[in-house]
């Protein structure tokens, strides 16, 4: 959407997903990460979000207003 953004970078051994919520309200964002993983758990390195489970190449993240998370595998 216009206020939430996500992007990923991956190597054969590592992956990182950065998610931003620039809205004045909390938001839950779901998006496709099948290019980096079909299943597994990603940990937020900033401590903003709980660990996120990837199911069938989809990732669902809940973020507080005006926040960001950096997830790694």
C-alpha positions as CSV (number, residue, x, y, z in Angstrom):
1,X,0.0,0.0,0.0
2,X,1.0,3.6,0.0
3,X,2.3,3.6,3.6
4,X,3.7,0.1,3.9
5,X,6.8,-1.1,2.1
6,X,8.8,-4.3,2.1
7,X,11.9,-5.4,0.2
8,X,14.2,-8.4,0.5
9,X,17.8,-9.3,-0.4
10,X,19.1,-12.9,-0.4
11,X,22.2,-14.9,-1.0
12,X,22.3,-18.7,-1.3
13,X,23.0,-18.8,2.5
14,X,21.3,-15.8,4.0
15,X,18.2,-13.6,3.5
16,X,17.0,-10.3,4.9
17,X,13.5,-8.7,4.7
18,X,13.0,-5.1,5.6
19,X,9.4,-3.9,6.3
20,X,8.3,-0.3,7.0
21,X,5.0,1.0,8.3
22,X,4.9,4.7,7.7
23,X,1.2,5.0,8.5
24,X,-0.2,6.8,11.6
25,X,-1.9,3.5,12.5
26,X,-0.7,0.0,13.2
27,X,-0.8,-2.3,10.2
28,X,-0.7,-5.9,9.2
29,X,1.1,-6.6,6.0
30,X,1.1,-9.9,4.0
31,X,3.4,-10.4,1.0
32,X,5.2,-13.0,-1.1
33,X,8.7,-14.0,-0.1
34,X,8.7,-17.3,-2.1
35,X,11.9,-16.2,-3.9
36,X,13.8,-16.4,-0.7
37,X,11.9,-19.1,1.3
38,X,8.8,-21.2,1.1
39,X,8.7,-22.0,4.8
40,X,10.7,-21.1,8.0
41,X,11.0,-18.5,10.7
42,X,12.5,-15.0,10.4
43,X,13.7,-13.1,13.4
44,X,13.3,-9.3,13.8
45,X,16.7,-7.8,14.6
46,X,15.2,-4.5,15.9
47,X,12.9,-6.2,18.4
48,X,9.8,-4.4,17.1
49,X,8.0,-7.6,15.9
50,X,7.7,-11.1,17.0
51,X,9.4,-13.8,14.9
52,X,7.5,-14.4,11.7
53,X,6.6,-17.8,10.3
54,X,6.7,-18.1,6.5
55,X,3.9,-20.3,5.1
56,X,3.8,-21.4,1.5
57,X,6.1,-18.5,0.5
58,X,3.9,-15.8,2.3
59,X,5.0,-13.6,5.2
60,X,2.5,-11.8,7.5
61,X,3.9,-9.0,9.6
62,X,2.1,-6.7,12.2
63,X,3.9,-3.4,12.8
64,X,3.1,-0.5,15.1
65,X,2.6,2.9,13.6
66,X,5.6,4.6,12.1
67,X,8.0,1.6,12.6
68,X,10.3,-0.8,10.8
69,X,11.6,-4.3,11.2
70,X,14.5,-6.1,9.8
71,X,14.0,-9.8,9.5
72,X,16.8,-12.3,9.0
73,X,16.8,-16.1,8.4
